[in-house]
Amino acid sequence: MRIYNAYIVSLILAAGLVNAILASLGQSELEVYFIINIVVYLVITLLYTYFNPRARRTLNTIGIVLSAGFIVIVALKVVEILSG
């Protein structure tokens, strides 16, 4: 199996497992799903360091965009908590 295929299969299995666990625990907030899936994506992407530079640059760009989404969600939650 090529490294790209292993990477994609790992992402699919991890996301499916995490989402199944969250659903079985009764989690209903979309933000929690988004944040946990971002963390899973970043961890798995860090484990696959053997990509060529072009693929690595693309994955880093995706990671930056997802991290920005994470920061926006955290900022909104902080504002919500502070405003009461």
C-alpha positions in Angstrom: 0.0 0.0 0.0 1.4 3.4 -1.0 1.9 6.0 1.7 -0.9 8.2 0.3 -3.4 5.4 0.5 -2.3 4.5 4.0 -2.7 8.1 5.0 -6.2 8.4 3.6 -7.3 5.1 5.1 -5.9 6.2 8.5 -7.8 9.5 8.3 -11.1 7.7 7.4 -10.8 5.1 10.1 -9.9 7.6 12.8 -12.6 10.1 11.9 -15.2 7.3 11.7 -14.1 5.9 15.0 -14.1 9.3 16.8 -17.4 10.3 15.3 -19.0 6.9 16.3 -17.7 7.3 19.9 -18.9 10.8 20.2 -22.3 9.8 18.8 -22.6 6.9 21.2 -21.8 9.2 24.1 -24.7 11.4 23.1 -22.7 14.4 22.0 -25.0 16.8 20.2 -22.8 19.9 19.8 -21.3 20.3 16.3 -18.3 22.3 17.7 -17.1 19.3 19.6 -17.1 17.1 16.6 -15.3 19.7 14.6 -12.6 20.3 17.2 -11.9 16.6 17.9 -11.7 15.9 14.2 -9.3 18.7 13.7 -7.0 17.3 16.4 -7.2 13.8 14.9 -6.4 15.2 11.4 -3.4 17.2 12.7 -2.0 14.2 14.7 -2.3 11.8 11.8 -0.8 14.3 9.4 2.2 14.7 11.7 2.7 10.9 11.8 3.0 10.8 8.0 6.1 12.9 7.5 7.4 11.1 4.4 5.4 13.0 1.8 7.0 15.0 -1.0 7.4 18.7 -0.4 4.5 19.7 -2.6 2.1 17.4 -0.8 3.5 18.5 2.6 2.9 22.1 1.7 -0.7 21.4 0.8 -1.3 19.5 4.0 0.2 22.3 6.0 -2.1 24.8 4.3 -5.1 22.7 5.1 -3.9 22.4 8.7 -3.5 26.2 9.0 -7.1 26.7 7.7 -8.5 24.1 10.1 -6.5 25.6 13.0 -8.0 29.0 12.2 -11.5 27.5 12.3 -10.5 26.0 15.7 -9.4 29.4 17.0 -12.7 31.0 15.8 -14.8 28.4 17.6 -12.8 28.9 20.8 -13.1 32.7 20.5 -16.9 32.4 20.0 -17.2 30.2 23.1 -15.1 32.5 25.2 -17.3 35.5 24.1 -20.4 33.4 24.9 -19.1 32.6 28.4 -18.0 36.1 29.1 -21.3 37.6 28.0 -23.3 35.3 30.2 
